[in-house]
Amino acid sequence: MLRAAIVEDSHPVRVVWRDLLLQIGGIEISGEYIRASTAIDGIRANPPDIVLLDIQLENSTGFEVLKMVSAEYPRTRVIVITNYIDDVYRQKYMAAGAYAFCDKNRELRRFRKLLEDLAGSASTATDPPPQGPKSP
């Protein structure tokens, strides 16, 4: 089971991401945060496998969160999902270690596919290897 943190200041959007994660299965929610400072503290206390990260947070930006996760938890996949889709943001966040950068309005299918692929990869990695036929 993968663990995901949602870092998003909009309550309705957090509800959508939470429902999406529950629909996919194989992913549990480890925390929900609206500020970079509380997200950083929460992620350090309970490190997730995936972070769903918005760029614009309450009184801060998601870049602080991304920098900390990239430095301290390099195996954690950070998926930036935002309305700020300019190439400047995309390049900045990808260069800092984001796993993916998605447009909230136009790339929801891609976003869901990324999550499904991560959940599927995790279940495949933890399943026991297939057993061959037993010899007599």
JODA-V519656 format. One record per pair of residues at least 6 apart in sequence whose C-alpha atoms are under 8 Angstrom apart, sorted by the first residue. I is the first residue (numbers start at 0). J is the second residue. If there is no record, write none. Layout:
BEGIN
i=(I	I)
j=(J	J)
END
This chain:
BEGIN
i=(0	0	0	0	0	0	1	1	1	1	1	1	1	1	2	2	2	2	2	2	2	3	3	3	3	3	3	3	3	3	3	4	4	4	4	4	4	4	4	4	4	5	5	5	5	5	5	5	5	5	5	6	6	6	6	6	6	6	6	6	6	6	6	7	7	7	7	7	7	7	7	7	7	8	8	8	8	8	8	8	9	13	17	19	20	20	20	20	21	23	23	23	24	25	25	25	26	29	29	29	30	30	31	32	33	33	34	34	34	34	34	35	35	35	35	35	35	35	36	38	39	39	46	47	48	48	48	49	49	49	49	50	50	50	50	51	51	51	51	52	52	52	52	52	52	53	53	53	53	53	54	54	54	54	54	54	54	55	55	62	65	65	65	65	65	66	66	68	68	69	69	69	69	76	76	77	77	77	77	78	78	78	78	78	79	79	79	79	79	79	80	80	80	80	80	81	81	81	81	82	82	82	83	84	84	89	92	93	93	101	101	101)
j=(25	26	27	118	121	122	25	26	27	47	48	49	118	121	26	27	28	29	47	48	49	26	27	28	29	30	47	48	49	50	51	28	29	30	31	32	42	47	49	50	51	13	16	17	28	30	31	32	50	51	52	31	32	33	34	35	38	50	51	52	53	56	61	13	31	32	33	34	51	52	53	55	56	32	33	34	53	55	56	57	33	31	28	111	26	27	28	114	27	114	115	118	118	118	119	122	118	45	46	47	41	42	38	38	56	57	56	57	58	59	60	56	57	59	60	61	63	64	64	64	64	67	72	75	74	75	76	75	76	77	78	75	76	77	78	77	78	79	80	61	77	78	79	80	81	60	61	79	80	81	60	61	62	79	80	81	83	61	81	92	77	92	95	96	97	95	96	75	77	75	95	96	97	97	98	96	97	98	99	97	98	99	100	101	92	97	98	99	100	101	100	101	102	103	110	100	101	102	103	102	103	104	102	101	102	100	100	99	100	107	109	110)
END
